[in-house]
Amino acid sequence: MRQSKLFMPTLKEAPADAVAESHKLMLRGGYVRQVTAGVYAYLPLGYRALSKAEQIMREEMAKINVPEMAMPNLLPATLWEESGRWQKYGPEMFKLKDRHGRQSLLGPTHEETFTDIVAKDLKSYKQMPIALFQIQSKFRDENRPRFGLLRSREFIMLDAYSFAATKEQLDQQFDDEKKAFTAAFERCGLKVTPVIADSGTMGGKNSTEFQAPAAIGEDTIATNETGTYSANLEMACSIDTFKQEKEEPGQLAEVATPEQESIADLVKFLNIPATRIVKSVLYVANEKENILVLIRGDKEVNEVKLKHLLDVDSLRIATDEELANITGVGKGSVGPLKADWADKVVADNTVKNLYNVVVGANKSGYQIKNVNLNRDFTPDLFGDIRVANEGEPDPIDHLPLKFTTTIEVGHIFKLGTYYTKAMGANFLDQNGKSQPVIMGSYGIGVTRVLSAVIEQHLTPNGIAWPKEIAPFDLHIVQMKMKDDDQTSLAQKLEEKYSAKYDVLYDDRNERAGVKFADADLLGAPVRVTVGKKASEGVVEVKKPTEDKATEMTLSELDDFINKELR
């Protein structure tokens, strides 16, 4: 490819609203251009890198015998009403009506469609296990699209779906997909950590995220130093090391605490540690149940864990108005004693083995001292519903947890029968009994991978692309286009190496500074500069991670290129 023919509109400076380094570099290097908020056009450089990443993924899917197909982007609302996600999915769904008033959506994911088209056609256990995948655009109406391709409203995704007759088959499919995803990320030059994750609106109870460490990441993962434990912070667990010495139960005593609404206020006002307080928070589950949640005062409620423990579709903290109407008291005074207005009382495990604690008195501006579990209140349910803190021991090897900022690039789910039961996708098992098909769902954010790779392979002036997804393997830069020796040598190198590699030949009549600046943004694994020693058969060779170029003869160059790019 001749660079004079390549559409690569570079910029000296990134737009002011570009924050992520990957976003800045993709704009400056002419990889993408924004069409509207959260929607991008992929220019030739960006498209080449995307295509190579997609090809790697196709090859890894082929290794585990998963064929490719294509589903439509425009989907009928009826399928999502059947699964129950038409309302549950939320405002991120692009909804529209046709001229006849029929509701449709632009697919954010395709579980319902695959269940309807594939799972409903699996009538016997003999047809399973099977899996299928597609690579296509998805649509999610992000409230705040930002960071370029990391949070956009239209993005490219690989989504695969597996169908099994038994849980053992699903487990094997899940493991196969996990290995395929891991291999694909590695080949793309992306470092990832598989972590325990929340399934969210996807359904199912078991999922694993693939998280790529990056400074701009919007997720946080908790890991230990040996790698035996890793989880998204939403699901991370840790060992609580606090222990209170056993005390004889004291007599209940009401204490006035005017205008003391927070734990910090009470700690200061009562001159006690936060570990002496049990915090009470009122939640509303499924918009109808009042859930009183108890946790030790030095800890915070993890709402994802709480939602899993309660097994509810929606969960939120009650508003101040709801709190007053339901409990009859204001913020900071709610407590578990005689909380008859609560449909359920749920306590974190940190509430166990505490003695003579302070709780809200269910009387505005008052607390009660010397409250004890079982004597004065008994929760309906206990569980780990707290946010893990960095440095706390992990639950496997009891090593300190380390937090890392990451980008989610993939997510795999054991859906089980979440969709097939709702949508009536049944088969006959070995005993002739009707059973729901058991499903798995597996996704890679292809465009996110592109951004994450750039975030992990930044150079002071541009990008150092991993060789398997670099837009071009070899970049030949000619310094003076009017120099016949340089032209002859550059074209000779172009012809020779184009037979094996993707070669870009900078044949533009531009200043050296412009050519080198663009070469840094291009980030080819090997750059060959044809300059003043062309007549001697000597060129300068540089990798994007190196500060200086090295002179080489043509024979040395041949050995170097074959070693670097093979």
C-alpha positions in Angstrom: 0.0 0.0 0.0 1.3 3.5 -0.9 0.8 6.0 1.8 -0.1 8.7 -0.7 -3.2 6.6 -1.5 -4.1 5.8 2.1 -6.8 7.9 3.8 -5.0 8.7 7.1 -6.1 12.2 8.2 -3.7 12.9 11.1 -4.0 15.7 13.7 -1.3 17.5 15.5 -3.5 17.8 18.6 -6.4 15.7 19.9 -9.8 17.4 20.4 -10.2 18.9 23.9 -13.0 16.5 24.8 -10.8 13.4 24.2 -9.7 12.1 27.6 -8.5 8.5 27.1 -5.0 8.2 25.5 -6.4 5.5 23.2 -9.2 7.9 22.1 -6.6 10.7 21.5 -4.3 8.5 19.5 -7.1 7.0 17.3 -8.3 10.5 16.5 -4.8 11.9 15.9 -3.7 8.9 13.9 -6.7 8.9 11.6 -8.0 5.5 12.9 -11.6 6.7 13.6 -13.8 9.8 13.3 -16.9 10.5 15.4 -20.1 10.7 13.5 -22.3 11.6 16.5 -21.9 11.1 20.2 -20.8 7.6 20.9 -20.9 6.6 17.2 -17.7 6.2 15.1 -16.6 5.6 11.6 -13.6 3.2 11.3 -11.2 4.7 8.8 -8.7 2.4 6.9 -6.1 2.1 9.7 -8.8 1.4 12.4 -10.6 -1.0 10.1 -7.5 -3.0 9.3 -6.7 -3.4 13.0 -10.3 -4.4 13.8 -10.3 -6.9 10.9 -7.1 -8.6 12.1 -8.5 -8.8 15.6 -11.7 -10.3 14.3 -9.8 -12.8 12.2 -7.9 -14.0 15.3 -11.2 -14.5 17.1 -12.6 -16.4 14.2 -9.6 -18.7 14.2 -9.9 -19.4 17.9 -13.6 -20.1 17.6 -12.8 -22.6 14.8 -10.4 -24.4 17.0 -13.2 -25.2 19.4 -15.6 -26.1 16.5 -17.9 -23.1 16.8 -19.2 -21.9 13.4 -20.0 -18.3 12.5 -23.4 -17.0 11.5 -25.3 -13.7 11.4 -28.5 -12.5 13.1 -30.3 -9.3 12.3 -29.7 -6.1 14.1 -33.4 -5.1 14.0 -35.3 -7.3 16.5 -39.0 -7.6 17.4 -40.0 -6.5 20.8 -42.1 -9.7 21.2 -39.0 -11.8 21.8 -37.8 -9.5 24.6 -41.3 -9.4 26.1 -41.3 -13.2 26.1 -38.0 -13.3 28.0 -39.0 -10.5 30.4 -36.2 -8.2 29.4 -38.2 -5.6 27.4 -38.8 -3.6 30.6 -36.0 -5.0 32.7 -33.1 -4.0 30.4 -33.6 -0.3 31.0 -33.1 2.9 29.2 -30.0 1.8 27.3 -32.2 -0.1 24.9 -32.8 1.6 21.5 -36.6 1.2 21.0 -38.5 2.1 17.8 -41.8 1.6 16.0 -42.4 0.8 12.3 -45.1 2.4 10.2 -47.6 -0.1 11.5 -46.9 0.8 15.1 -45.1 -2.5 15.9 -42.3 -2.2 18.6 -38.8 -3.1 17.7 -35.3 -2.6 19.1 -31.7 -2.4 17.9 -30.0 -5.4 19.3 -27.8 -4.7 22.3 -27.2 -8.5 22.6 -28.9 -11.5 21.1 -29.8 -14.1 23.7 -33.5 -14.0 22.9 -32.9 -14.3 19.1 -30.6 -17.3 19.4 -33.0 -18.9 21.8 -35.9 -18.4 19.4 -34.0 -19.4 16.2 -31.7 -22.1 17.6 -32.7 -23.4 21.0 -36.4 -23.9 19.9 -35.2 -26.0 17.0 -33.3 -28.4 19.3 -35.8 -31.2 19.9 -33.5 -34.0 21.1 -30.5 -34.4 23.4 -28.7 -36.0 20.4 -28.5 -32.5 18.7 -26.4 -31.2 21.5 -23.9 -29.8 22.5 -23.5 -27.1 19.9 -22.4 -23.5 19.8 -22.6 -20.6 17.3 -21.1 -17.1 17.1 -21.4 -13.9 15.2 -19.4 -10.6 14.9 -21.6 -7.6 14.4 -22.6 -4.1 15.6 -24.5 -3.8 18.8 -26.5 -0.8 20.0 -26.8 0.6 23.6 -28.0 4.1 24.4 -25.2 5.0 26.8 -26.2 7.9 29.0 -22.6 9.3 28.9 -20.7 7.9 25.9 -17.0 8.7 26.5 -13.5 7.5 26.2 -13.9 6.9 22.4 -14.5 3.2 21.7 -14.5 2.2 25.4 -18.0 3.5 26.0 -19.9 4.0 22.8 -23.5 3.7 21.6 -22.7 1.5 18.6 -19.9 -1.0 18.9 -18.6 -4.2 17.4 -19.0 -7.4 19.4 -18.3 -11.1 19.1 -21.2 -12.9 20.8 -21.3 -16.7 21.0 -24.1 -18.9 22.4 -23.9 -22.5 23.5 -26.7 -25.1 23.8 -26.4 -28.1 26.0 -28.5 -31.0 27.2 -26.7 -31.4 30.5 -24.8 -29.2 33.0 -21.7 -31.2 32.3 -21.9 -30.2 28.7 -22.4 -26.6 29.6 -19.3 -26.7 31.9 -17.2 -28.1 29.1 -18.5 -25.4 26.7 -17.8 -22.7 29.2 -14.2 -23.9 29.7 -13.7 -24.2 25.9 -14.9 -20.6 25.4 -12.8 -19.4 28.3 -9.6 -20.9 26.7 -10.5 -19.6 23.3 -11.1 -16.1 24.6 -7.8 -16.2 26.6 -5.9 -17.3 23.5 -7.5 -14.6 21.3 -6.6 -11.9 23.8 -3.0 -13.1 24.0 -2.7 -13.2 20.3 -4.0 -9.6 20.1 -1.2 -8.6 22.5 -3.6 -7.9 25.3 -2.9 -8.7 28.9 -6.1 -9.8 30.7 -7.2 -11.2 34.0 -10.3 -13.5 34.2 -12.3 -12.5 37.3 -15.5 -13.5 39.1 -18.2 -11.2 37.9 -21.8 -10.1 38.2 -24.2 -11.4 35.5 -26.3 -8.2 35.6 -29.2 -8.0 33.1 -27.8 -11.0 31.2 -29.3 -13.5 33.6 -27.8 -16.7 35.0 -25.7 -17.2 38.2 -22.2 -17.8 37.0 -20.0 -15.5 34.9 -16.4 -14.6 34.3 -15.1 -11.2 33.0 -11.9 -10.7 31.2 -10.4 -7.5 32.5 -7.5 -5.6 30.9 -5.4 -3.5 33.2 -5.4 0.2 32.1 -5.1 3.5 33.7 -8.3 4.8 32.1 -10.4 1.8 33.0 -13.8 2.2 34.5 -13.7 -1.1 36.4 -11.7 -2.2 39.4 -10.6 -5.7 40.1 -9.3 -7.3 43.3 -6.5 -9.8 43.1 -3.9 -11.3 45.3 -0.2 -11.5 44.5 -0.2 -15.2 43.5 -3.2 -14.9 41.1 -5.2 -17.6 43.0 -8.0 -15.1 43.6 -9.4 -12.4 41.3 -12.8 -10.8 41.2 -14.5 -7.7 40.0 -14.9 -5.3 42.9 -18.7 -5.7 42.6 -18.2 -9.4 43.6 -15.0 -9.3 45.6 -14.9 -11.0 48.9 -12.4 -10.6 51.8 -11.9 -11.8 55.3 -13.0 -9.5 58.1 -10.2 -9.4 60.6 -12.0 -7.3 63.2 -12.8 -9.0 66.5 -14.6 -7.6 69.5 -13.9 -9.0 72.9 -17.1 -10.7 74.4 -19.0 -8.5 76.8 -21.9 -9.0 79.1 -25.1 -7.5 77.6 -25.8 -4.1 79.0 -29.1 -2.4 79.6 -30.8 -0.7 76.7 -30.5 3.1 76.9 -31.9 5.7 74.6 -29.5 8.5 73.7 -30.4 11.8 72.1 -28.3 12.5 68.9 -29.8 15.6 67.4 -28.8 16.3 63.8 -26.4 13.4 63.7 -27.2 11.6 60.5 -24.1 9.8 59.4 -21.8 7.2 61.0 -19.0 9.8 61.1 -21.3 12.2 62.9 -22.2 9.6 65.5 -18.6 8.5 66.0 -17.6 12.1 66.9 -20.8 12.9 68.9 -20.8 9.7 71.0 -17.0 9.4 71.1 -17.1 5.7 70.1 -15.4 3.8 67.2 -17.5 3.0 64.1 -17.2 -0.7 65.0 -19.5 0.0 67.9 -22.3 1.1 65.6 -24.6 -1.0 63.4 -25.7 1.0 60.4 -29.3 0.5 59.1 -30.2 1.3 55.5 -33.6 1.0 54.0 -33.8 -0.5 50.5 -36.7 -1.0 48.1 -36.6 -4.3 46.2 -38.6 -4.9 43.0 -40.4 -1.6 43.8 -42.6 -3.3 46.4 -40.5 -4.8 49.3 -39.0 -2.8 52.1 -35.7 -4.3 53.0 -33.9 -3.1 56.1 -30.1 -3.8 55.7 -27.7 -3.9 58.7 -24.0 -3.6 58.5 -21.2 -2.7 60.9 -20.5 1.0 61.0 -17.0 0.9 59.5 -18.2 -1.0 56.4 -20.3 -0.2 53.2 -23.1 -2.2 51.6 -22.2 -3.9 48.3 -25.5 -3.5 46.4 -24.6 -6.1 43.8 -24.0 -8.8 46.5 -27.2 -7.7 48.2 -29.2 -8.0 45.0 -27.8 -11.6 44.5 -28.5 -12.6 48.1 -32.1 -11.4 47.8 -32.5 -12.7 44.3 -34.4 -9.7 43.1 -34.7 -7.9 39.7 -34.3 -4.4 41.1 -32.9 -2.8 44.2 -32.4 0.8 45.3 -32.0 2.9 48.5 -35.3 4.4 49.6 -35.6 8.1 49.1 -35.7 10.5 52.1 -39.4 10.9 51.5 -40.0 7.1 51.3 -37.9 6.6 54.5 -40.1 9.1 56.4 -43.4 7.6 55.1 -42.4 4.0 55.7 -40.5 4.3 59.1 -42.0 7.5 60.5 -38.5 8.8 61.3 -35.8 10.8 59.5 -32.4 9.9 58.1 -29.9 8.5 60.7 -32.5 7.3 63.2 -33.6 4.0 61.6 -32.8 0.8 63.4 -33.7 -2.9 63.7 -35.6 -2.8 67.0 -39.4 -3.2 66.5 -39.0 -2.5 62.8 -42.4 -4.0 61.9 -42.6 -1.9 58.8 -39.8 -3.9 57.2 -40.8 -6.8 55.0 -37.4 -8.4 55.6 -34.3 -7.6 57.7 -31.0 -8.6 56.2 -27.6 -8.3 58.0 -24.1 -8.5 56.8 -21.9 -11.1 58.5 -20.0 -8.2 60.2 -23.0 -7.8 62.5 -22.3 -11.2 64.1 -20.2 -11.4 67.3 -20.8 -7.8 68.2 -21.8 -6.7 71.7 -23.5 -3.7 73.2 -23.7 -1.8 69.9 -25.5 1.5 69.0 -28.4 1.4 66.5 -31.0 3.8 65.4 -33.9 4.1 67.8 -36.7 4.4 65.2 -37.3 7.7 66.8 -36.1 10.9 65.1 -32.9 12.3 66.6 -32.3 9.2 68.9 -30.1 6.1 69.1 -30.2 3.1 71.4 -27.1 1.9 73.2 -26.2 -1.6 74.4 -28.1 -3.4 71.7 -27.3 -7.1 71.2 -28.0 -9.6 68.5 -30.7 -12.2 69.2 -31.6 -10.6 72.5 -32.9 -7.4 71.0 -33.2 -8.1 67.3 -33.0 -11.1 64.9 -32.4 -10.6 61.2 -34.2 -12.8 58.7 -31.1 -13.4 56.7 -27.3 -13.1 57.0 -24.8 -12.9 54.2 -21.6 -11.3 52.8 -23.0 -8.0 51.5 -20.1 -5.7 52.2 -17.7 -3.9 49.9 -14.2 -5.5 50.1 -11.4 -3.2 51.0 -7.9 -3.1 49.5 -5.3 -4.8 51.8 -7.9 -7.1 53.4 -7.1 -10.9 53.2 -8.5 -12.7 50.2 -10.8 -15.7 50.9 -8.5 -18.3 49.2 -4.9 -17.8 50.4 -5.6 -15.0 52.9 -3.2 -12.7 51.1 -3.7 -8.9 50.9 -6.0 -7.8 48.2 -4.6 -5.5 45.5 -6.9 -3.2 43.5 -6.3 -2.6 39.8 -8.1 -0.3 37.4 -9.2 -2.2 34.3 -11.2 -2.3 31.1 -13.7 -5.1 30.6 -13.1 -6.6 27.2 -15.0 -9.9 27.5 -17.6 -11.6 29.6 -18.8 -15.2 29.6 -22.0 -16.4 31.3 -23.5 -19.7 32.3 -27.1 -18.7 31.5 -28.5 -22.1 32.4 -32.3 -22.2 31.6 -32.9 -18.5 32.2 -34.1 -17.8 28.7 -35.2 -21.3 27.5 -37.7 -21.7 30.4 -39.2 -18.3 29.7 -39.4 -18.8 26.0 -40.4 -22.5 25.9 -37.2 -23.9 24.3 -37.5 -27.6 25.3 -36.0 -30.9 24.2 -36.5 -34.6 25.0 -33.7 -36.1 27.1 -32.5 -39.7 27.1 -35.6 -40.8 29.1 -38.0 -39.1 26.7 -38.7 -36.3 29.3 -39.1 -32.7 28.2 -36.4 -30.4 29.6 -35.3 -26.8 28.9 -32.2 -26.3 26.8 -29.2 -25.2 28.9 -27.5 -22.2 27.5 -24.2 -20.2 27.7 -23.4 -16.8 26.4 -20.0 -15.5 25.5 -19.0 -12.0 24.4 -15.9 -10.0 23.4 -16.1 -6.2 22.8 -14.0 -6.1 19.6 -13.8 -2.3 19.5 -13.0 -2.3 23.2 -10.1 -4.7 22.5 -8.7 -2.1 20.1 -8.8 0.7 22.7 -7.4 -1.6 25.4 -4.5 -2.7 23.2 -3.6 0.9 22.6 -3.9 1.8 26.3 -1.4 -1.1 27.1 1.0 -0.3 24.2 1.5 3.4 24.4 4.8 5.1 23.4 5.8 8.6 24.2 4.8 9.7 20.7 2.3 7.1 19.5 1.5 3.4 19.5 3.6 0.2 19.5 1.1 -2.2 17.8 1.4 -5.9 18.6 2.4 -7.6 15.3 -0.7 -9.7 14.9 -3.2 -6.8 14.8 -0.9 -4.0 13.6 -2.6 -2.2 10.6 0.7 -2.7 8.8 3.6 -5.0 9.7 6.3 -3.0 7.9 6.5 0.7 7.3 9.0 1.9 4.7 9.7 5.6 4.9 11.5 7.3 2.1 13.1 10.6 3.0 13.5 12.3 -0.4 11.2 11.4 -3.1 13.3 13.1 -5.8 16.4 10.9 -4.9 16.6 8.1 -7.5 18.7 5.9 -5.3 16.2 6.2 -2.4 13.2 5.5 -4.7 14.9 2.5 -6.3 15.8 0.9 -3.0 12.4 1.8 -1.3 10.4 0.2 -4.2 12.7 -2.8 -4.2 12.0 -3.4 -0.5 8.3 -2.8 -1.0 8.1 -5.4 -3.7 10.2 -7.9 -1.8 8.4 -7.8 1.5 4.8 -7.3 0.3 4.8 -10.9 -0.7 5.0 -11.9 3.0 3.8 -9.0 5.0 1.5 -6.0 5.1 3.7 -3.2 3.9 3.0 0.5 3.8 5.4 2.6 1.7 5.5 6.3 2.6 5.9 7.8 -0.9 4.6 11.2 0.0 6.5 14.4 -0.8 6.5 15.6 2.8 9.1 16.9 5.3 10.9 14.3 7.4 9.3 15.6 10.6 5.8 15.0 9.2 6.7 11.5 8.0 8.2 10.5 11.3 5.3 11.9 13.4 2.9 10.0 11.2 5.0 6.9 11.5 4.9 7.1 15.3 1.1 7.3 15.1 1.0 4.3 12.7 3.1 2.2 15.1 4.1 -0.5 12.7 6.3 -3.2 14.5 9.2 -2.4 12.1 10.0 0.9 10.5 12.6 1.1 7.7 13.9 4.5 6.8 15.5 4.8 3.3 17.7 7.9 3.5 21.1 9.3 2.6 22.9 5.9 2.6 20.5 4.3 0.1 23.2 4.2 -2.6 25.4 2.1 -0.2 22.5 -0.4 0.5 22.2 0.8 4.1 18.9 1.7 5.8 17.8 2.8 9.3 15.6 0.4 11.3 13.5 1.2 14.3 10.9 -0.5 16.4 8.3 1.8 18.0 9.5 0.9 21.5 13.0 2.1 20.8 14.4 5.6 21.1 16.9 5.4 18.3 17.2 3.8 14.9 19.9 1.3 14.0 21.7 1.2 10.7 21.6 -2.1 8.8 22.8 -3.5 5.5 20.2 -5.2 3.3 21.2 -8.7 4.4 21.0 -7.7 8.1 17.7 -6.1 7.4 16.3 -9.4 5.9 17.3 -11.4 8.9 15.9 -8.8 11.3 12.5 -8.5 9.5 12.0 -12.2 9.3 12.9 -12.6 12.9 10.6 -9.8 14.1 7.6 -10.5 11.9 7.6 -14.2 11.3 
